[in-house]
Amino acid sequence: MSNKPNYSYIGIATVILVFGIIFIPKIINRVSSDDVSRDESRSKAVTTQKSNLAYLEINNESKRVPAFSFVNQDGKTITNEDYLGKVYVVEFFFTTCPTICPIMNKNLVEVQEHFNDFQNFGIASFTITPEIDTPEVLKTYAENYGITNPNWHLMTGNEDAIYKLANEGFNLYTAKDETVEGGFEHSGNFALIDKEGYIRSRRDKFGNPMIFYNGLIPESVGVDEDGISQEITILKEDIAKLLNE
């Protein structure tokens, strides 16, 4: 039997010993300082999940925004597909409205500012007086109200298509009425749409979808003279939920 040392084993043992001396204390230090867990958390993709917001259902089917195509304040054609992947608020208004529209749009500007850092948040404003509200008129209106969100489109187009979209597409009542101030009657509510184009809302105390959000009371007012509470705060909360889905 040979008494010569096996240099290959000695070499391996030396490498293992050196590794242990140099690297094991560093590994222990990283674990104790939580560096490993932080690195692992960085490598994981951010996961999202559905919120508890309800879907508006018609005939047991979730209501989705129908196809539309109109021209915005910049003369650009905007369709429902431009809003896919975005959470957005819908309103119907007109620039010469002497009553509720100014309140609604000031409230929406406040919402715009709240989500200023979110590129996937938008607003869709459809005029109900398209013969008056040309792209040029809408552009001036947007500038006067401080509308800066690139996903806030003020849209005009075919009158019949707009009214059908309001009453059937979003279930937001709109009609001509010469007996009321301004000559038009329309909802002061906002609709909230998720990234997939579905109408969403929170539920009321009875468990039913609220469907819409009152856009007529500023958040700063809190409760109006009729005892009705503002809903801008909960609109903001629910937009945030949908942005995280």
C-alpha positions as CSV (number, residue, x, y, z in Angstrom):
1,M,0.0,0.0,0.0
2,S,1.4,3.5,-1.0
3,N,2.1,6.0,1.8
4,K,2.1,9.0,-0.5
5,P,-0.5,11.7,0.2
6,N,-3.4,12.1,-2.1
7,Y,-2.9,15.6,-3.3
8,S,-6.3,15.8,-5.1
9,Y,-8.1,15.3,-1.8
10,I,-5.9,17.7,0.0
11,G,-6.7,20.3,-2.7
12,I,-10.4,19.9,-2.4
13,A,-10.3,20.1,1.4
14,T,-8.3,23.3,1.1
15,V,-10.8,24.9,-1.2
16,I,-13.7,23.9,1.1
17,L,-11.8,25.3,4.1
18,V,-11.1,28.6,2.4
19,F,-14.7,28.9,1.2
20,G,-15.9,28.4,4.7
21,I,-13.6,31.0,6.2
22,I,-14.4,33.7,3.6
23,F,-18.0,33.2,2.5
24,I,-20.0,31.5,5.3
25,P,-19.7,34.6,7.6
26,K,-20.9,36.8,4.8
27,I,-23.9,34.6,4.1
28,I,-24.8,34.5,7.8
29,N,-24.5,38.3,8.0
30,R,-26.8,38.7,4.9
31,V,-29.4,36.4,6.4
32,S,-29.3,38.2,9.8
33,S,-29.6,41.6,8.2
34,D,-32.5,40.4,6.0
35,D,-30.7,41.1,2.7
36,V,-31.6,37.7,1.2
37,S,-35.3,38.1,1.9
38,R,-35.2,41.6,0.4
39,D,-33.5,40.4,-2.8
40,E,-36.0,37.6,-3.1
41,S,-38.9,40.0,-2.7
42,R,-37.5,42.2,-5.4
43,S,-37.4,39.3,-7.8
44,K,-41.0,38.4,-7.3
45,A,-43.6,40.0,-9.7
46,V,-46.1,42.3,-8.1
47,T,-49.4,40.3,-7.7
48,T,-52.8,41.9,-8.0
49,Q,-56.3,40.6,-7.2
50,K,-59.8,41.5,-7.8
51,S,-61.3,44.1,-5.4
52,N,-64.7,43.7,-3.7
53,L,-66.3,46.2,-6.1
54,A,-69.5,45.0,-7.7
55,Y,-70.3,44.7,-11.4
56,L,-73.4,46.3,-12.9
57,E,-75.5,43.4,-14.2
58,I,-78.2,43.5,-16.8
59,N,-80.1,40.2,-17.5
60,N,-77.5,38.4,-15.3
61,E,-74.6,39.6,-17.4
62,S,-71.9,42.1,-16.4
63,K,-72.5,45.4,-18.2
64,R,-69.6,46.3,-20.4
65,V,-69.0,49.6,-22.2
66,P,-70.3,49.4,-25.8
67,A,-68.2,50.3,-28.7
68,F,-68.0,54.1,-29.4
69,S,-66.0,56.4,-31.6
70,F,-66.0,60.2,-31.2
71,V,-63.6,63.1,-31.7
72,N,-61.9,64.8,-28.8
73,Q,-60.8,68.3,-28.0
74,D,-57.6,67.8,-30.0
75,G,-59.4,66.6,-33.1
76,K,-58.3,63.0,-32.5
77,T,-60.7,60.1,-32.9
78,I,-61.1,58.3,-29.6
79,T,-62.8,54.9,-29.2
80,N,-63.6,52.6,-26.3
81,E,-60.4,50.7,-27.1
82,D,-58.3,53.7,-26.2
83,Y,-59.5,53.2,-22.6
84,L,-58.8,49.5,-22.3
85,G,-56.2,48.9,-19.7
86,K,-57.2,52.1,-17.9
87,V,-59.5,52.9,-15.1
88,Y,-61.8,55.8,-16.0
89,V,-64.7,57.9,-15.0
90,V,-67.6,58.8,-17.4
91,E,-69.8,61.8,-17.4
92,F,-72.2,63.5,-19.9
93,F,-72.1,67.3,-19.9
94,F,-72.2,70.4,-22.2
95,T,-70.0,73.5,-22.2
96,T,-72.9,76.0,-22.0
97,C,-74.5,74.2,-19.1
98,P,-75.5,76.9,-16.5
99,T,-76.2,74.5,-13.6
100,I,-74.6,71.2,-12.7
101,C,-71.8,70.7,-15.2
102,P,-69.4,73.3,-13.7
103,I,-69.8,71.6,-10.4
104,M,-69.2,68.1,-11.9
105,N,-66.1,69.1,-13.8
106,K,-64.6,71.0,-10.9
107,N,-65.0,67.8,-8.9
108,L,-63.5,65.7,-11.7
109,V,-60.5,68.1,-11.9
110,E,-60.0,67.4,-8.2
111,V,-60.1,63.7,-8.9
112,Q,-57.6,64.2,-11.8
113,E,-55.2,65.9,-9.4
114,H,-55.5,63.1,-6.9
115,F,-54.4,60.5,-9.5
116,N,-51.9,62.8,-11.3
117,D,-49.1,60.2,-11.1
118,F,-51.2,57.3,-12.6
119,Q,-50.8,56.9,-16.4
120,N,-53.6,54.3,-16.5
121,F,-56.2,56.6,-15.1
122,G,-58.5,58.6,-17.4
123,I,-61.8,60.4,-17.7
124,A,-64.4,60.4,-20.6
125,S,-66.6,63.4,-21.0
126,F,-69.2,63.3,-23.7
127,T,-71.0,66.5,-24.7
128,I,-74.8,66.3,-25.2
129,T,-74.7,69.4,-27.4
130,P,-72.3,68.3,-30.2
131,E,-73.6,71.0,-32.6
132,I,-72.3,73.6,-30.3
133,D,-69.4,71.8,-28.7
134,T,-66.9,71.5,-31.5
135,P,-63.3,70.2,-30.8
136,E,-62.2,73.9,-30.7
137,V,-64.9,74.8,-28.1
138,L,-64.0,71.7,-26.1
139,K,-60.3,72.6,-26.2
140,T,-61.0,76.0,-24.8
141,Y,-63.2,74.5,-22.1
142,A,-60.5,72.1,-21.1
143,E,-58.0,74.9,-20.8
144,N,-60.3,77.0,-18.7
145,Y,-60.9,74.1,-16.3
146,G,-57.3,73.0,-16.0
147,I,-57.8,69.7,-17.7
148,T,-54.3,68.3,-18.1
149,N,-54.6,64.5,-17.9
150,P,-53.7,63.1,-21.4
151,N,-56.4,60.4,-20.9
152,W,-59.1,62.9,-20.2
153,H,-61.0,63.2,-23.5
154,L,-63.8,65.6,-24.0
155,M,-65.7,64.1,-26.9
156,T,-68.2,65.2,-29.6
157,G,-69.8,63.6,-32.5
158,N,-73.1,62.3,-33.8
159,E,-75.9,63.4,-31.5
160,D,-78.0,60.3,-31.7
161,A,-75.0,58.1,-31.0
162,I,-74.2,60.2,-27.9
163,Y,-77.7,60.0,-26.5
164,K,-77.9,56.3,-27.1
165,L,-74.5,55.8,-25.4
166,A,-75.7,57.7,-22.4
167,N,-79.1,56.1,-22.0
168,E,-78.4,52.6,-23.1
169,G,-74.6,52.2,-22.9
170,F,-74.0,53.7,-19.4
171,N,-77.6,54.0,-18.2
172,L,-77.0,57.7,-17.4
173,Y,-80.2,59.6,-18.2
174,T,-79.9,62.3,-20.9
175,A,-82.6,64.2,-22.8
176,K,-83.6,67.5,-24.3
177,D,-86.1,69.4,-22.2
178,E,-86.9,73.0,-23.0
179,T,-88.7,73.4,-19.7
180,V,-85.5,73.2,-17.7
181,E,-82.7,75.7,-17.4
182,G,-80.2,75.2,-20.2
183,G,-82.7,73.2,-22.3
184,F,-81.3,69.8,-21.4
185,E,-81.8,67.3,-18.6
186,H,-79.0,64.9,-17.8
187,S,-77.6,62.9,-14.9
188,G,-75.2,64.4,-12.4
189,N,-73.8,61.0,-11.7
190,F,-70.4,59.5,-12.7
191,A,-69.9,56.0,-13.9
192,L,-66.7,54.1,-13.0
193,I,-65.2,51.7,-15.5
194,D,-62.5,49.1,-14.9
195,K,-59.5,48.2,-17.0
196,E,-61.5,45.6,-18.9
197,G,-64.3,48.0,-19.8
198,Y,-66.9,46.9,-17.2
199,I,-69.0,49.3,-15.1
200,R,-68.1,48.8,-11.4
201,S,-69.2,50.3,-8.1
202,R,-69.2,49.6,-4.4
203,R,-72.3,48.1,-2.7
204,D,-74.8,49.9,-0.6
205,K,-75.7,49.0,3.0
206,F,-78.2,46.4,1.6
207,G,-75.6,44.7,-0.5
208,N,-76.8,46.1,-3.8
209,P,-74.4,47.8,-6.3
210,M,-74.6,51.6,-6.0
211,I,-74.0,51.7,-9.8
212,F,-73.1,55.4,-9.9
213,Y,-71.4,58.1,-7.9
214,N,-73.0,61.5,-7.2
215,G,-70.9,64.1,-8.9
216,L,-72.8,67.2,-7.7
217,I,-71.5,67.7,-4.2
218,P,-67.9,68.8,-3.7
219,E,-65.7,66.8,-1.3
220,S,-65.1,69.9,0.8
221,V,-68.8,70.4,1.4
222,G,-69.3,67.0,3.0
223,V,-73.1,67.1,3.2
224,D,-75.4,69.3,1.3
225,E,-78.4,71.3,2.5
226,D,-80.7,68.3,1.8
227,G,-78.6,66.0,4.0
228,I,-77.0,64.1,1.0
229,S,-73.4,63.1,1.5
230,Q,-70.7,63.8,-1.1
231,E,-69.4,60.7,-2.9
232,I,-66.1,62.1,-4.4
233,T,-64.2,60.5,-1.5
234,I,-65.6,57.1,-2.1
235,L,-65.1,57.5,-5.8
236,K,-61.4,58.1,-5.2
237,E,-61.2,55.1,-3.0
238,D,-62.8,52.9,-5.6
239,I,-60.7,54.2,-8.4
240,A,-57.6,53.2,-6.3
241,K,-59.0,49.7,-5.8
242,L,-59.5,49.2,-9.6
243,L,-56.0,50.6,-10.3
244,N,-54.6,47.9,-8.1
245,E,-56.6,45.1,-9.8
